[in-house]
Amino acid sequence: MPAEVELKLGIAPGAVGRLLRHPALAAARAGRGTRTRLVATYFDTPDGLLAAEGIGLRLRHERGAWVQTVKGPPLPASSGALVVRDEHEFPLAGPELDRQALARTPWSRPLQRALADPAFGPRFVTDFLRRTVPLRFADASTALLCIDCGELRDPDGEQRRSIAEIEIEQLTGAPLELFRFAAVLAADLPLRILMAGKAERGHALLRGDPDGWRQPVRAAAPVLTADGDAASALAAIVRECAGQIAGNAAGLVHDDDPEWVHQMRVGTRRLRACLGLLQPLLPAPGVAAVAAELRWLAAALGRGRDLDVYVDELLAPLARAAGPDSALAHALLPLQQAAGSARADARAGARAAVDSPRFTRLVLAVGALGALPRFGVPEPASGDDPLGQPATAFAAQLLDRRHRRVRRRGAALAGGSAAERHALRIAAKKMRYGAEFFAPAFAHRKPARSFGASLAGLQDLLGQLNDGVTAQRLTGELAADRPDLAAAALGVAGWIAATAVALERDLGPAWKQFRRTPRFWRQR
């Protein structure tokens, strides 16, 4: 099936001239460029039946000819800014859809359901000037650089949004060179990660939603196969984590919902956990460099997330429990104001980090790492090859080690210090990430879900206890040299202590449940 492989980036319109003069483009140029006006109409039902399936259907007028194109949803090979889709194109004699041709695509059923809707029809139009430059990279792979500037509009032209983006479309070879080329451009130009395509942004225009981002992107299971090797499995995990990080960028920058920060932080932690699996095996500079940048991103997100939890999950419930007219509620008001101000500052810092060129380069570096065959490590001439072994064997060894570590750390539950319980929480979190990463490679899905649920129960309790420790630290920082916050600080301390008693009571049963839950990776 024809596949479209392209890397999408947003660009400031004023930077297009600098892009066209960039030395990297001059070095990779493989022929004369072209300029073409492209006008396309996208079709769907009013409720977005095709969009919900990840399908795009358009009719484009290009150089005097009509072309009907159907694109499927992103495939597992997608990674952050890189989008891989199956695509079918049909030349047409005129501006009418060829409905019989649609029946010959893999998405004939949803397309037929859409066509059967009496309200099916044009939904929006893209109209832009495309500059196209053919590229040839050092490894002889080829691509097209497409620079699109124009607009999206509804069929009546009443609603409009601008288009300013570049697409680096692979023609031959592997995607690695796309990431490398984009990284060189991103070092000098104001580029940003662009997860939403023109079709997604067109539907957002019709809904009145922001430009292509709608809800936070949560973790998903990587696509693994039972017979795949460890290198392929780890690359799939890297791509999935990259998608979660990049998918929350636009919402984090433009929206106040704290879930954007939370989900990007989760994606960052998951990717760091995945690279932690690689670092003992691979003394590869690429892994170390990406890991260092992920630490920067984690630091940029961490304080904001801690203050989100502090404000929304501790101070607000405490104020409600105290009652609106209570002395404690009145004492909490200045602490809530101080925390809110600190939260706004932390969120501004997180937004600045994610909206920076450094973030764009990080996402591109992660994509390049996932696109490197075997992460750039050659096959050993002889001896053991950790990356070449079956993913299930690699996972079983890894999960056994992590399981033993959690059990050793479990001694901290009986009168352990906060630091010891923190170490147990981190070990449990890494165990959980590893189990979630590799569970799709195993046939025993129900035991994997049971194991994940028991581990999640333990980790959540430990996480809530750690939130209390973090809350005590934040209260101390906010109340320092503030006598007017002393009463509120005492109230917070009492609330945390009372909550901790209930959580610690539940820890024992949760630990027992975890210990007796079978290891799904050892079941036959």
Residue pairs with C-beta under 8 A, 6 or more apart in sequence:
1 86
1 88
1 106
2 86
2 87
2 88
2 89
3 75
3 84
3 85
3 86
3 87
4 71
4 83
4 84
4 85
4 86
4 87
4 169
5 77
5 82
5 83
5 84
5 169
5 170
5 175
5 178
6 82
6 83
6 167
6 168
6 169
6 170
6 178
7 81
7 82
7 83
7 167
7 168
7 175
7 178
7 179
7 182
7 367
8 81
8 83
8 165
8 166
8 167
8 194
8 195
8 197
9 81
9 165
9 166
9 168
9 182
9 185
9 186
9 191
9 192
9 193
9 194
9 360
10 164
10 165
10 191
10 192
10 193
10 194
11 19
11 147
11 164
11 165
11 166
11 189
11 190
11 191
11 192
12 164
12 190
13 149
13 162
13 164
15 189
15 190
16 131
16 147
16 149
16 164
18 188
18 189
19 25
19 147
19 166
19 185
19 189
20 131
20 133
20 147
22 185
22 188
22 189
24 181
24 184
24 185
25 133
25 135
25 145
25 185
28 135
28 136
28 137
28 181
29 133
29 134
29 135
30 134
30 135
30 136
30 142
31 134
32 134
33 131
33 132
33 133
33 134
34 131
34 132
35 129
35 130
35 131
35 132
36 62
36 63
36 129
36 130
36 132
37 127
37 128
37 129
37 130
38 60
38 61
38 62
38 126
38 127
38 128
38 129
38 130
38 148
39 60
39 61
39 125
39 126
39 127
40 58
40 59
40 60
40 61
40 125
40 126
41 58
41 59
41 60
41 122
41 124
41 125
41 155
42 56
42 57
42 58
42 122
42 123
42 124
42 125
42 126
42 199
42 202
43 50
43 57
43 58
43 59
43 97
43 114
43 120
43 121
43 122
43 123
44 50
44 51
44 57
44 114
44 120
44 123
44 203
45 114
45 117
45 119
45 120
46 117
46 119
46 123
48 203
49 110
49 113
49 114
49 117
50 56
50 57
50 110
50 111
50 114
51 199
51 200
51 203
53 73
53 107
53 110
54 72
54 73
54 74
55 70
55 71
55 72
55 73
55 107
55 110
55 111
56 69
56 70
56 71
56 197
56 199
57 68
57 69
57 70
57 97
57 102
57 111
57 114
58 68
58 69
58 126
58 199
59 66
59 67
59 68
59 69
59 92
59 95
59 97
60 66
60 67
60 69
61 95
65 91
66 91
66 92
66 93
66 94
66 95
67 89
67 90
67 91
67 92
68 89
68 90
68 91
68 92
68 97
68 98
68 101
69 87
69 88
69 89
69 90
70 87
70 88
70 102
70 105
70 107
70 111
71 85
71 86
71 87
71 199
72 85
72 86
72 87
72 106
72 107
73 85
74 83
74 84
74 85
75 84
75 85
75 86
76 222
76 223
76 236
76 239
77 84
77 175
77 239
78 84
78 85
78 239
78 243
79 175
79 238
79 239
79 242
79 243
79 366
79 367
79 370
79 371
80 193
80 195
80 239
80 242
80 243
80 245
80 246
80 363
80 364
80 366
80 367
81 182
81 193
81 194
81 195
81 246
81 363
81 364
81 367
82 175
82 178
82 179
82 367
82 371
83 197
86 106
88 101
88 104
88 105
90 98
90 101
92 98
99 115
102 108
102 111
102 112
102 115
103 111
103 112
105 111
114 120
122 155
123 154
123 155
123 202
123 203
123 206
124 152
124 153
124 154
124 155
124 202
124 203
124 205
124 206
125 152
125 153
125 154
125 155
126 150
126 151
126 152
126 163
126 198
126 202
127 150
127 151
127 153
128 148
128 149
128 150
128 151
128 163
129 148
129 149
129 150
130 146
130 147
130 148
131 146
131 147
132 144
132 145
132 146
132 147
133 144
133 145
133 147
134 142
134 143
134 144
134 145
135 142
135 143
135 144
135 145
135 168
135 181
136 142
137 143
137 173
137 177
137 180
137 181
138 177
139 173
139 177
140 172
140 173
141 170
141 171
141 172
141 173
141 174
141 177
142 170
142 171
142 172
142 173
143 168
143 169
143 170
143 171
143 173
143 177
143 178
143 181
144 167
144 168
144 169
144 171
145 166
145 167
145 168
146 166
146 167
146 168
146 169
147 165
147 166
148 163
148 164
148 165
148 166
148 167
149 163
149 164
150 162
150 163
151 160
151 161
151 162
151 163
152 160
152 161
152 162
152 163
152 198
152 201
152 202
152 205
153 159
153 160
153 161
153 205
154 160
154 205
154 206
159 205
159 206
161 201
161 205
161 211
163 198
165 194
166 191
168 178
168 181
168 182
170 178
174 371
174 373
175 367
175 371
176 368
176 371
176 372
179 364
179 365
179 367
179 368
179 371
180 368
182 191
182 364
183 361
183 364
183 365
183 368
185 191
186 357
186 360
186 361
186 364
187 357
187 361
190 357
191 357
191 360
192 249
192 355
192 360
193 246
193 249
193 359
193 360
193 363
195 212
195 213
195 246
195 247
195 249
195 250
196 204
196 211
196 212
196 213
196 250
197 212
200 212
201 211
201 212
204 210
204 211
204 212
204 213
204 214
205 211
210 250
210 251
210 254
210 255
211 250
212 250
213 250
213 251
213 254
213 255
215 251
216 248
216 251
216 257
216 259
216 260
216 262
216 263
217 243
217 244
217 247
217 248
217 263
217 267
218 244
218 263
218 266
219 240
219 244
219 263
219 266
219 267
219 270
219 436
220 240
220 243
220 244
221 240
221 436
221 439
221 440
222 233
222 236
222 237
222 239
222 240
222 437
222 440
223 236
223 240
223 440
224 232
224 233
224 236
224 391
224 438
224 440
224 441
225 232
225 391
225 441
226 391
226 392
226 441
226 442
226 443
227 390
228 390
228 391
228 441
229 387
229 388
229 389
229 390
229 391
230 386
230 387
230 388
230 389
230 390
230 391
230 393
230 394
230 395
231 373
231 374
231 375
231 387
231 388
232 391
233 391
233 394
233 395
233 437
233 438
233 441
234 274
234 277
234 278
234 375
234 387
235 370
235 371
235 375
237 274
237 437
238 271
238 274
238 275
238 366
238 369
238 370
239 367
239 370
241 267
241 270
241 271
241 274
241 366
242 267
242 271
242 363
242 366
242 367
242 370
244 263
244 264
244 266
244 267
244 270
245 264
245 267
245 268
245 271
245 297
245 363
245 366
246 363
247 267
248 260
248 263
248 264
248 267
249 264
249 354
249 359
249 363
251 257
251 260
252 260
252 261
252 264
252 350
252 351
252 354
253 351
253 354
253 355
256 347
258 304
258 305
258 308
258 312
261 301
261 304
261 305
261 308
261 347
261 350
262 305
262 308
264 301
264 354
265 298
265 301
265 302
265 305
268 294
268 297
268 298
268 301
269 298
269 429
269 433
270 433
270 437
271 294
271 366
272 291
272 294
272 295
272 298
273 429
273 430
273 433
273 434
274 433
274 437
275 287
275 290
275 291
275 294
276 291
276 430
277 398
277 434
278 284
278 287
278 375
279 287
279 288
279 291
281 377
281 386
281 387
282 375
282 377
284 375
284 376
284 377
286 365
286 368
286 369
286 372
286 375
286 376
287 369
287 375
289 365
290 362
290 365
290 366
290 369
293 358
293 361
293 362
293 365
294 362
296 353
296 358
296 362
297 353
297 354
297 359
297 362
300 349
300 350
300 353
300 354
301 350
301 353
303 346
303 349
304 343
304 346
304 347
304 349
304 350
306 470
306 474
307 339
307 342
307 343
307 346
307 474
308 343
309 467
309 470
309 471
310 339
310 343
310 470
310 471
310 474
311 336
311 339
311 340
311 343
313 467
314 467
314 471
314 492
314 495
314 496
315 332
315 335
315 336
315 339
315 492
316 336
318 328
318 332
318 491
318 492
318 495
319 328
319 329
319 332
319 336
321 495
322 328
322 329
322 332
322 491
323 329
327 487
328 487
328 488
328 491
331 485
331 487
331 488
331 491
332 488
332 491
334 482
334 484
334 485
334 488
335 475
335 478
335 479
335 485
335 488
335 489
335 492
338 478
338 482
338 485
339 474
339 478
342 474
342 478
353 359
369 375
374 387
375 387
377 387
379 385
379 388
386 394
387 394
391 438
391 441
392 438
392 441
392 442
392 521
395 434
395 437
395 438
395 441
395 442
395 521
396 521
396 522
398 434
398 438
399 431
399 434
399 435
399 438
399 519
399 521
400 519
400 521
400 522
402 427
402 430
402 431
402 434
403 431
403 519
405 427
405 431
406 424
406 427
406 428
406 431
406 514
407 515
409 420
409 423
409 424
409 427
409 428
410 424
410 511
410 515
411 420
412 420
412 421
412 423
412 424
413 421
413 424
413 507
413 508
413 511
416 424
418 465
418 469
421 462
421 465
421 466
422 466
422 469
424 462
425 459
425 462
425 463
425 465
425 466
428 455
428 458
428 459
428 462
429 459
431 455
432 452
432 455
432 456
432 459
435 448
435 451
435 452
435 455
435 520
435 521
436 452
438 521
439 445
439 448
439 452
439 520
442 448
442 520
442 521
444 520
444 523
447 518
447 520
447 523
448 520
450 517
450 518
450 520
451 517
451 518
451 519
451 520
454 510
454 513
454 514
454 517
455 514
455 517
457 510
457 513
457 514
458 507
458 510
458 511
458 513
458 514
461 503
461 506
461 507
461 510
462 507
464 499
464 503
465 500
465 503
465 504
468 496
468 499
468 500
468 503
471 492
471 496
472 492
472 493
472 496
475 488
475 489
475 492
475 493
476 489
478 485
479 485
479 486
479 488
479 489
